[in-house]
Amino acid sequence: MKKIYILCFCFLFVFELYGQSRKYISQFSHLQSYFNPGLTGYEGSNFRGFVRNQWAGFEGAPKTYFASLEIDVADFSKNSDPDKNALGINILHDQFGPFVESELVASYASRIQVSEKTFLRLGIGVNLNSIRLDGTNLSTEQALDPLVGQYINGFADMRVLDFNIGMAITNANWYISYAVHNVNQGSISSGDIFMDRRPRVGVLQAGYRSALSENLAVATNFMYRSQRDLPENIEFNFKVLMMDKIWLGAGHRIDYANNFQLGIIFPVMRIGYVYELPMVKSFLLPNTTHEFLAVIPLFRKNTRENKHEVLIW
């Protein structure tokens, strides 16, 4: 009975705030440009794939799929003064209960060198969001809502066009960035309107990494998200990279979850896995969450170019 009560609570909470819902990614430090378009191309040209299976084993639990392609134009430049622009495409597909969401973000970033090793990066992203409501999966409470009850045993489709902007100060071993999502608050929409306009979201990210020796390096990352109608989201992680081959780490999402991380670096790919455990007081289901990540650099191998370089964030 307790499990059923918690599930109902979660469905109601997400339903009432779906237009303002939040997607959690424990390996956020590997997907920096999705949260801030100004960080597009920060790690050079690469392809990324990501899968998150939340509350594994529970029917209707959220599943998130993500893929991105980032191109640093400097990788194609042979001039002494390389191009300082980058382009990116992010595709995210998320499913939870009666909602299926697909998101396409096209991003552009430009960087200005402010010192020998430090850059100021500015970026913008165009966000096309498509949300499908499956009225055959509505709960009893959702079916009674006048806004979506009209779609019971049917389907509704809504599309929203919006913008993300971001800036960052970056170095080879540290970064700090801030971005705003939903700049236009979802005012450009079409189709079946079954949610309110979206509030703006502020995203602060920061990280530091250092090579302690030839065979040992560390990396730590932090993210803070603010949104008018949701609690503040604060999470951080810490990773240890050994012999440029294996990393072990742990992370914490305040008031929500703890996670443990494992990753392996191959010359042409790095892969990561996260095992996440919800905290009892977070009102989430007790089931665990699994995340799988793959990053493929396009024009270089996963090897150090100098003794101070660290291969992961």
Secondary structure, DSSP 4 states (H G I P E B T S, - for coil): -HHHHHHHHHHHHHHHTGGG-----TTGGG-HHHH-GGGTTTT-SEEEEEEEETTTTSTT--EEEEEEEEEEGGGG--SSS---EEEEEEEEEEEETTEEEEEEEEEEEEEEE-SSS-EEEEEEEEEEEEEEEEGGG--HHHHTSTTTGGGTTSEEEEEEEEEEEEEEEE-SSEEEEEEEE-TTTT-EEEE---SPPPPPEEEEEEEEEEEEETTEEEEEEEEEEEETTEEEEEEEEEEEEETTTEEEEEEEETTTEEEEEEEEEETTEEEEEEEEEE-GGGT--S--EEEEEEEEESSS-SS-SSTT--S--
